[in-house]
Amino acid sequence: MRQIVSLLGAVCILTPFAASQLGRLRTTALSYQLLNLVGATTLTVVAPLERQYGFILLEGIWAIMSAWRLLRVHRRPTPDPG
């Protein structure tokens, strides 16, 4: 079961990354940041169960940075249409 959860977390990170590399999704898009946050958080939670300390550090920082960027993207003022 842990492997399935880990794979889903990885897919959540890799999907927006691939889309951005193909020019189909901006890294500033809300969906990009949200998928990164979900994926990194999932992998951070699973990593201690396997005693993957380097992975905890990597994904923990990734999750923190994704959350920070998500807040910045969410708080960005919307352009005035007028």
Residue pairs with C-beta under 8 A, 6 or more apart in sequence:
2 46
2 49
2 50
5 42
5 46
6 42
6 43
6 46
8 39
8 42
9 38
9 39
9 40
9 41
9 42
9 43
9 46
10 39
10 43
11 39
12 35
12 36
12 38
12 39
12 42
13 35
13 36
13 39
13 40
13 43
13 62
14 39
15 35
16 25
16 29
16 31
16 32
16 35
16 36
19 25
19 32
20 26
20 27
20 32
25 31
25 32
26 32
27 33
28 73
29 73
30 70
30 73
30 74
33 66
33 69
33 70
33 73
34 70
36 62
36 66
36 69
37 63
37 66
37 67
37 70
40 59
40 60
40 62
40 63
40 66
41 59
41 63
43 55
43 59
44 56
44 59
44 60
44 62
44 63
47 53
47 55
47 56
47 59
48 56
